[in-house]
Amino acid sequence: MCFQFYEGKGYSADFTDHMGRVIKELEAAPEQKVVLKAQTDIVCKNCPNNDGGLCSSQDKVIRYDKEVLKACGLSDGCEISFAEFKGLVKNRIIDAGIRGDICGDCSWDYICRSKE
């Protein structure tokens, strides 16, 4: 869901550079299939909270991931095109007004609130 609001801010330059590249690649090939995981994944690769594949905020991040999947009617490990997933997130979470219920306690919430 963070991709919908991302604006180049983050934990470190390594993280923001990597996140920007991932988003750019997915936007360039929206029909590309992605595997949705409720765990540390490619997006987390350069995050300073990623300690060898385990997030220091893992419980919170897994809760966010599972709530997004649930709201979209998807399950952990499913494969879907990026375009379809992005559309589900927009329609079932953002447009439905439940984004804050899912991740309103995130430290970056102010960015998302300003764009809703």
N, C-alpha and C positions, 0 to 999 in steps of 0.2 A: 504494500500500500504506500510505502514511503516514496516510491518512484513518482507517484501522482503529484507530490508536493516538493520534491527535491529541488534545491536551488544552489547547490555547491557549498553548503556549509556542512561541517561535520567535526569529527573528533581530531583529525589530523590531515595534513596535506596528502599523505599516502592514501588515507581513506577516501577523501573527496575526489582525488584523481581517479582512483579505482572505481568508485561508485559512478562517476561521470562516464567512464569508458563503458561500464556494464550497461548503463541506461542508453547510451548512444548506440551500442551494438544491438540492443533489443529493439529500439525504435527504428533502426535501419532495416530490420528483418522481423516485422511484427508477427509474421506467421510462424516464426521459429518456435519450436516446442520447448517448454521449460518444465522441469520437474519441481513441484512445490514441496518444500520440506519445512517442518516445524523443528528446525535445528540450525546450527551454524552451517552456512553454505557459501557459495562463491561470492555473494554480496558482502559477506563478513570477512573475506580474505585479509584485507589490510586494516581492519578495525583494531585499535589498540586494546579493546576489551576481549579480543579473540586470543586466547592462550592455548595454542596447540589444538584448535578445533572446539574448545569449550569457551563459551562466553561467560565473562564475569557477572553478567546480568541475565544469565540463561533462563531462569524461571520466568522473568518478565517477558523476554523475547519470545519464548515458546508460547506463553499465554497469548501474546499479540498474534503470533502466527496461527495458532489454533482458532482463535476467534475470527480472524479474517477468512480462513478456510471454511469454518462453519457458516458464516454469513453468506459466503459465496456458494454454498452447497457443494463444497469440494472436500477431499480428504487428503491427509498427509501422504505424500509420495505420488500423487496423481500427475499425469502429464497433460499439458494443455498449451495451446498457442499463447504467446505473450499477449497478442491482441485480444483474444477471448478473455484471458484473465484480467487484463486492464479494464475491459468493458464491464466484467462482473463486479470488480471493485468499485468502479464509478457508479454503476446502477444500484447495487445492493448495499453499498456501505456509504459512499460519499453523498450521492443524491438522496439516499434514504435518511441521512442525518444521523447515522450511528457511529461515525468515525471516532468521535470523542469518547463514546462508551467503550470502544475497543482499546484505544491507545491514548486517552486523554491524560494519563499520568507520565507520558514520555517527556523527556527533557527538551525535545524539539517541538513539542505540541504548539507552541506559539507561532511557528512558521505555518503549520497546517491551518490553524484557526484563522490566520490572516488571509488565507487564500480560499476559504470556504465561502 
